[in-house]
Amino acid sequence: MLASSWVTAAIAMVASVIVARMMQPAELGVFTVTMAVSGLLSTLQLAGANEYLIYSKIVTTEDRRRVLGMVVILSLITSTAMVAGRPLWISVYGSSGVADVAAILAVQMLVAVLSAPVSAMLTREESFGRISIVNGITAISLSSSQILLVYWG
C-alpha cells in the first residue's frame, strides 16, 4: 500500500508538471483554483461512506446498496452545483475558463465516486494488492485524461 501511494503520488506529480508546462500562467491559475474547489466538494460527496463500510461490524448487501445510493445522490448534487454555479464562477473569477474546468471536473467527480464503495469494501477485506492495482490504473487514467484535455485546449 505504501508503494502504491508513492507510485500514485508520483504519477499525479508528473501529470501536474506536464499540465503546468502546457498551460499559460493564467490558465494554470484557473485550473488550480478549480481543482481546489473540486477537492473540497469531492470530500463532502463521500460524507463518511467509506469509513462506514470499512469500520462497521457487519455490512450487508443492503447496506452496500444504501451507501452506493447515497454516494451517487450526493455526487449528483455536488456535480450539479459545480455546473449550475457557472454564473458565480464567472462573476467571481472574471473568466469562463474556471466554469469550463468546473464542468469537466464535475463529470470526473461523478465517474470517480463510483469506485469509492468498492475500494472501501476491498480495504475492509484487506485486499491491498487489488487496491494498489486499481489505484494505479485510476491515477494513470485520470492523469492521461487531464493531459489530453489540456492538449486539446
Secondary structure in CASP SS format (residue, H / E / C, confidence):
PFRMAT SS
TARGET T0000
AUTHOR 0000-0000-0000
METHOD secondary structure of the structure
MODEL  1
M C 1.00
L H 1.00
A H 1.00
S H 1.00
S H 1.00
W H 1.00
V H 1.00
T H 1.00
A H 1.00
A H 1.00
I H 1.00
A H 1.00
M H 1.00
V H 1.00
A H 1.00
S H 1.00
V H 1.00
I H 1.00
V H 1.00
A H 1.00
R H 1.00
M H 1.00
M C 1.00
Q C 1.00
P H 1.00
A H 1.00
E H 1.00
L H 1.00
G H 1.00
V H 1.00
F H 1.00
T H 1.00
V H 1.00
T H 1.00
M H 1.00
A H 1.00
V H 1.00
S H 1.00
G H 1.00
L H 1.00
L H 1.00
S H 1.00
T H 1.00
L H 1.00
Q H 1.00
L H 1.00
A C 1.00
G C 1.00
A H 1.00
N H 1.00
E H 1.00
Y H 1.00
L H 1.00
I H 1.00
Y H 1.00
S C 1.00
K C 1.00
I C 1.00
V C 1.00
T C 1.00
T H 1.00
E H 1.00
D H 1.00
R H 1.00
R H 1.00
R H 1.00
V H 1.00
L H 1.00
G H 1.00
M H 1.00
V H 1.00
V H 1.00
I H 1.00
L H 1.00
S H 1.00
L H 1.00
I H 1.00
T H 1.00
S H 1.00
T H 1.00
A H 1.00
M H 1.00
V H 1.00
A H 1.00
G C 1.00
R H 1.00
P H 1.00
L H 1.00
W H 1.00
I H 1.00
S H 1.00
V H 1.00
Y H 1.00
G C 1.00
S C 1.00
S H 1.00
G H 1.00
V H 1.00
A H 1.00
D H 1.00
V H 1.00
A H 1.00
A H 1.00
I H 1.00
L H 1.00
A H 1.00
V H 1.00
Q H 1.00
M H 1.00
L H 1.00
V H 1.00
A H 1.00
V H 1.00
L C 1.00
S C 1.00
A H 1.00
P H 1.00
V H 1.00
S H 1.00
A H 1.00
M H 1.00
L H 1.00
T H 1.00
R H 1.00
E C 1.00
E C 1.00
S C 1.00
F H 1.00
G H 1.00
R H 1.00
I H 1.00
S H 1.00
I H 1.00
V H 1.00
N H 1.00
G H 1.00
I H 1.00
T H 1.00
A H 1.00
I H 1.00
S H 1.00
L H 1.00
S H 1.00
S H 1.00
S H 1.00
Q H 1.00
I H 1.00
L H 1.00
L H 1.00
V H 1.00
Y H 1.00
W C 1.00
G C 1.00
END
